[in-house]
Every structure is written in structure tokens, then in C-alpha cells.
């Protein structure tokens, strides 16, 4: 295999054969000389060079030894479900609209987002659920209870109700599973709604999201993943890591000198405390496994956020419909609901962590008391950065020595690590905020 084809394999999820000169042109980005790139139409390759025509009509011939790899751009005649992976490993899933030389346009929660191509590692379209289901069900039959239940969870997460209902019914017939029973009730309710058409006003509670701002909260998987990123290994909550995940992690990093090499030592590690496995995952930066660690309880920092910030004053004082909890909240909009839960709290944590107002981050990790979150909550005469003058606004805190201010600063200090982790999850998108700030940037 020549070096060019090897590079293409590294850069694309499903690479196509390299075209020869004279074959149908293909849009692509050619990476060469380590840090340089040219985007245009690939006219073909030969044994010595790559032939590319850029948008200004100029032809370029790049010698093979200078080429690092070729990144093919997607042809998207219609919006297609797909994933944009950023250079830092984070992924954005939504409807891909355009895959261009300078930007990638993707719809996230109904909001069009343009991502600078320089921040993008790769882009790929996702096969329709039906095709993926057909390939998965062969390896996850109902006889394998754990694997089949995972298939059912995936169908529910994908909202493939017509596929989920018969699979869950088959699972319940073969195994006694309370979780499958709960999922089946939900799937049947959604299937009935989809079949019956638009629901009447009195019947809409089944499918009505528990948010009033239009912002959708993150899912349970995101809640768990944030817990992984924020747990303190010196004071860890209860953790659970399945034997399957342990084995796959050991297999994926089998050549690492940090992992045991003998069968006996590997067996000991397979039976060890989940924290020992997680420490090794952190040491290897095995982010692909973080989400498979089940964090049963809240880490200390997340508990402080709930008790000292979110539920204590942020939601009661700032999240009403006339303030930051309504449709006219502007760029700082909180996710609200009929009752608070971990999905709403995690969503608002992501919003606070991400939001920048007038060049100032909501959370100042270096000087917690100078955080915009605290300064905007203080009386205007006591704040170094007062809340903008807004009719009806009232401070949420009395002074910097108040319980709310000190508790908020202590929460920020409990999360202060250098460097701060980069969450691989996008916060719920506010159209007004997104239009000003652009896509989320790495910290």
C-alpha cells in the first residue's frame, strides 16, 4: 500500500479508491507538507502526483511525497443525518446541510450552525436507522439478554418506535426485565401518538417535553458523561464498569506498558475496583470509553452545583419566564421544566460553562468571585461588573459574603482543574446566542 492510500485510510471513515487521472472529479481537501491544505476538485492521481483544481480555476500538481492525506467532502443533495467530529474529539450530531472547503453547516436542535473547517477532524453521514438495525440485530439476538436489551435501548434513543416495540415485546417474552417493561410503555405511547396523528391538547402530556423555553435538555448519557469528567478520583462516587467494557478497554490498549501483560495480572485487573479501571482510562485518555462508565452518584462538584447554585438561587431567581427562563431571554437562556431533574441541571451547567457575554465568560475559573455569574447576581452598587439595567431586575444575592455568593465561589473552586476538561457535548443551543458567538470553541 503506498503512503497516499495509507493517509486516506487514516483521514476518512469509509475511503473510496483513489481516482486516476481522467476519472470523474471529486471535491476534497489535500493535506500536504504537514500543515498546509488545498481545497478544490480532485482531478485524479498518478504514481507521482495529485492533480487538483481550486475554486479560482487554478490547477495544482502536488508530488506524492509531500501529500499527508486526502479528505473527501460529502455530496449532500438533501440534508442528511451525520456527525461532525472536531479536532479535540468532540462530536456534533445533527442534519448535515453543506460540506464545504471553509465551513461545515449542520442543523443542531433546529438551529443552523456553521463550523470553521479548520476545527473539523472529519465529517460523515450516518446510515438510516433501518439499515443499522438490520446489521445490529444479527449480532444482538434476543437470546443474548444483555446485548438485546442494548439494542432496544438504542432503538428507543433513536425514537425508532415501530422497530422498538416488537423488539421490546420479544425481550419481555424471553426475559423478565423491569427496564424493558418501562421502555415498552414509552415506545407504545409514542407509537400510538405517531399513528394517531397530532394529539389533542388534553392528550399531549405523554410526548410533551418538560421545558418551556424551547431548549431541549441533554439526555441521560450526557448527564453520566459530565459526571465522569467532573468526578474527583480522591473522593469518588460509586462507579460501575461492566466486564464487557473492561475487556474491550484492555484489548484496545493491550500494547500499553501501563497495563498488565500476563493473563493472571489481567484477570486481577478485570476483577478490581472500578476506580482502578477508570484511572487507567484517564491515563490513556481513552475518551471513547468514558461514557461507558456508570457514575451512580453525583460527584462532589456536581452536588455543590445542585445544592449551592442551581436549585438554591439560579432557577428560583433567574429562570422565570420574564427573565432568563423565557423565550425573550436573549443569549443567556436557561433550560426550565415543570420539575428539576439531572438533565436540566446538566444542561444549564453546560450553558454556563460555554457562554461568553461581551467578551467575559460566565464562569471565571481563575478568580471565581469575579465570575459574571456572581457579579450579575449582586446589587449593581456592589458589583465590579454590574448587571445591565433591565426593568424589573432584582439582585439574586445581597453581597459577596452572602451564603449564595460564597457557595457559588466554592462550587467553582471545586471544579477548578488545570487544564479544565473539554466536554465532548454541545450545550442546548439558543438561536440568539449562537448567532453571536458561533459554535462552541475549546477552552
N, C-alpha and C positions, 0 to 999 in steps of 0.2 A: 504494500500500500504506500503510495507516495505521500509526502508531507502535506500537500494541499488537501488531499482527501481526508487524511487524519484530522487536520484542523477543522474541516467542515463537520466531521462527526462530533467534535467537541463543541461546536458552536450551535448546532441545530438539533432539536428534539428528534426529528424524523427526516434526515437529509435525503435529498434526491441525488441521483448520479450527476456528476459534473457534465455540463453540456460541452460538446465540441464546437469548434468554430463553424458557424453557419446554421446551428440549431436554433429553435425558437428562443428569442431573447427572454431574460428573466430579471426582474428587479431585485437588487441585492445591495449589500454593503460589503466592500472588500476591505479587510483589515490588513495593514501591511506595515513593515518596519517598526513593529512593536506598539506604537502609539498613534499611528495615522490611519485614516479611513477615507474611502471614496465611495460615494453612493451614486448609483445610476442603474443602467441596464447592462446586464452581463451578456455579451455577445457570444461568448464561448471561451474555451481554454484549449491550449495545446501543450505539448510536453515542456515548453519553455516559459510560457507566459499566460497571463489572464487578460482578456480583452473586454474593456468596459467603456460605455458611453455615458457621460454625465448629462444632467438636465440642460446644460448650456450647449449641448451638441458636440462637445469635445470628446475625442477618442483617447483612451489611455491604454497603454500596454504595460503591465506590471510583471516583472520577472518572477517566476515561481519561488525562487529562494527568498524573495522579500515578502511573500504573502504569508500572513499569520492564519487567516481563515476567511471563509465567505459566509455571510449571514443573509439568508434569503428572506425577502419581505413577503408578507402574505397578500394574496389577492382576495379582496373582500367585496364581492358584488353586493352583498347584503350584510347587515350586522350579524355577527356570529359570536356565539359564546366562546370565550377564551380567557387566557391568563397572560398578564404582563409581569414578568419577573424582573425586579430591579437589581442593580449591581450589588446591593447589600443583602440580597437573598429574600427580601420581602416580595410577596406576590399580591397582585390585584386581579380579582376575578370579576368579569362582567361581560358586556357586549362589545366586542371589538368592532370599531367602525372604520378606521383607517390605519394602515401600517405604512408610514411614510419615512423618508430619509431623515427628517429632522424631528418628527414627533410621532407618537402613537396615540390615537384617540380611542378612548374606551368609555363606555357608559357604566357608571357606578351608582347604584341606587337611583337610577333615572337621571343622573347628573352627568353631562359630558365632561370628561377630564382629558386634558392634553398633557402627555408626559414627554419631557425632553428625551430625545433618543439617546443622548449621551448617558442618561441614567439607567437605560434599559439593558439588561443582560440578554434576554431573549423573549420572544413572543410566540405563542402557539394557540391554535384553535382546539377546542375540546369537542370530542366526538359526541353526537347526540346521546342522551341518556339511554335510549333503547339499544343502541349498538354496544355501549359499555356494559349494559345489563346482560346482554346475551353472552358476552365473553366472560363476565364475572360469575354468572350463575353456574357455569360448568365446574368451576373450581370451588364453589361455595354451596354445595348441595345441602338440603335440609337435614341430612343425616349427620352433618358436622355442625352441631348446635351453635358453638361459638362463632364459627365462620359465617353460618347462615344468618345469625342474628346481626352480625356486622353488615351483611348485605341488606337486610331490612332497614337498619339504621341509615345506611347510605341512601336508599330509595326514599325514605321519609325526608332526609335532609335535602334531597333533590326535588322534593314535592312531586315525585312521580307516583301519585296516589293510585292510579289504575294498576300499576305494577306492584306497589307496596301491599295493597290489600290481599291479593291471593297468596303472596309470599308469607305474610304475617299469619294468615289463616292456616297455611300449611305448617308453619312453625309451631303454632299453638296446638295443632292436631298431633304433632310429633313430640313436643316438649312442653312442659309446664313452666311458663315464663311470664311473670307478672309484668316485666318490662315490655315484652311483646304484646301483651294484652292492652297496655296503656297506649302503645303506638298504634295498635289496630283501631282503637276507638277514635283516635285523632285522624288516622288515614281515612276511615269510613266517613267521618264527618266532613272532611274536605272533599272526598269523592262525591258525596251527596250534594254538596254545595255546587261543585263544578257541573254536575249533571242537571241540577235543577235550574241553573242559570242564576241571574242576580238575586241575591237573598232579599227577603223583605226586611224592613227596618227592625222588627222585633226579633228576627232570627239571625241577625248579623253578628252576634256576640261570639259565635264559635270561631269565626275567621277574622275577627277584628283585632288588629294589633293593639297592644296596651300602651300606645303612645299617642299623644295629642299634637305633637309638633310637626309630624310628617317625617321625622328622623327615625329610622328603624334601628333598634338596639342590636348589638352584636349577638352572636349565638353562644351556646354553652361551650363550644370548643374554644372560642376566643377567650371566654372567661377563664377557662382552665389554663390556656397558654400564657395569659398575662400573669397568672399565679405562679407558673413555673419561672418566668423571667424575674419576678419580684420576691421570690422566697429567699430567706436568709438561711444558708446552709449551717450556720451556727445555732440557729433556733428554728429548725424546720417544722412545718406542719406535717400531718400524716400523709404519706405518699404510698401509691400503689403502682407497680410496674409489672405487667403480665410477663409470663415466661416466654411467650412468643416475641414480645418486644425486646426482652433481654437477649434472646438468642439472635435476633436479627441485628441488634446493635453489635454484638460480639462478632458476628460474621462480617458485618460491613467494615469493621475496623480491626480485622483479625491480624493484620501485619503491624499494628502499632506496638511499640515497645512498652507502652503503658499498660497493656492488657496481658493477662496471663497466657502462657503459651502451652502449658501442659493440660491434658484432659482433666486431671484432678483439680488443678487450680481454677480452671474454667467452671467446673462443676460447683466449686465452693462459691465462686462469684455469682453463678446462677441462683444460688440459694441465699445470697447475702441480703443485707438490709437495702431497701430501695434507694436510700440516700447514697449508698456507696456507688450504685449504678449511675445515679444522676450526677454525682461528682465527676465520674469518668466521662459522661456525656458532655458536661461543661468543659472538661479539659480538652476534649476533642472538638469542641464547638459543633457537636452533632445536632444542629438545629432541626434536622428532618425528623428527629426522634422526640424533641421536646413536647410536642403536642400529644404524644402517646404516654406521657407520664401523668397519672391521675393524681391531682393535688386535692385531697379530700377536704381539708380545712383551709381557712383563709391564712395566708402568710401575715406576719405581724404588720407589715407596711400597709397591706390591703385592708386589714381590720381597722387600723388607725384612720385610714381614709374614710371608711364607712362610718365609724363612730365619731370622729372629731371634725370631719369636714362635710362629707356628702349628706348624711342623714341629719346631722346636727344643725347646720345653718345654710349650706349651699342650696339644697332643694326647698326647705321651708321659706327662705328669704329671697332667693334669686330665680326660682324656676316657675313662678306663677305666669299665667297667660299674658299679663301685661308687661312682663319683664323678659327674662331670658328663656322662658318656657313656652312662649307663643310664636306664632308664625311671623311676627314682625320683630323678632329678636335681633335680626341683623347677623353679623358674623359670629357673635358669641351666643350660640343656641344650644340649650341642654336637651337631652332626651328625657321625656317625662312619661308617666304612666299612671294607671289607676292605683297601682301599688308598686312600691320599690322592690326591685329584685337585683340579683347579682349581674344580670345582663345590662340593666340600666346603669348600675354603678360603674361597671367596667366601661361602658360606652362613654360616660361622662368623664371618666379618668383619661381615656384616650383623647377626648376633645380638649381637656385642659392641658394635657401633655403636648398636644400638637399646635394649639392656637397661638398665633402671634398677632398682637394688636399694636399698630403704629410702631412697629419695629421692636416691641418689647414682648417677650414670652410671658404667658400667663404664670408659669412657674419658673422662678429664678433658683436654679439648683445650687448656685454658689452663695447667694445671700437670700435664704428663704423668706425673711421678713420683708424683703424688698420685692417679693413676687407681686405681679399685677393682681393676682387672685386675692391677696391680702390687702394691698393698697386700695383697690377699688371698693373693698368692703368696709373700709374705715371712714369716719366722718371726713369731709373734704378738708376741714381745717387741721386735721391730724395726719393727713396722708402726704407722703413725699411725691406721690403721683396720684392726684385725686381722680375720682370717678367723674366722667364727663357730666356736665349739667343736664339733667333729664327731669322733666316734670314728673312728680310723684315718687322720685327715687328717695330711698331712705337707707342709711348705712346698715350693714348686717352685723358690724362689730362696733363696740364702744371705744376701744383703744388697743394699742399694740400689746398691752398687758392683760387683755381680756382672755377668758377661757378659750374663746373661738380662735383668736389670733395665735395664741401660744400653742394650742392644739394643732392648728394648721401648719405652723412652722415645724413642730415636732414631727408631724407626718412627713413633710418634705425631707427633713433630715434623715428619717428612717429609710427613705428611698434613695438617698444620695450615695451613688457608687460612681467610681471613675474608671472607665467612661460609663455614662449612662447606657443601658441596653437600648437597642433599636428594635422596637416592637415590629414584628412582621405582619401587622394588622393595620388596615386603614381605619381611622375613626369614622363614625357616621358622618356623611357629607352634608354640609349646609351649602346650598347653591350660592348664597350671597358671599359666604366666606370663601368658598372655593374659587369664585370668580376673581377675588382679590389676591389671595395668597398662592393660588396654583396648587399643584399636587404636593403632598407631604414630602418634606425633604429630610434626609438623615440628620440626626443630631451630631 
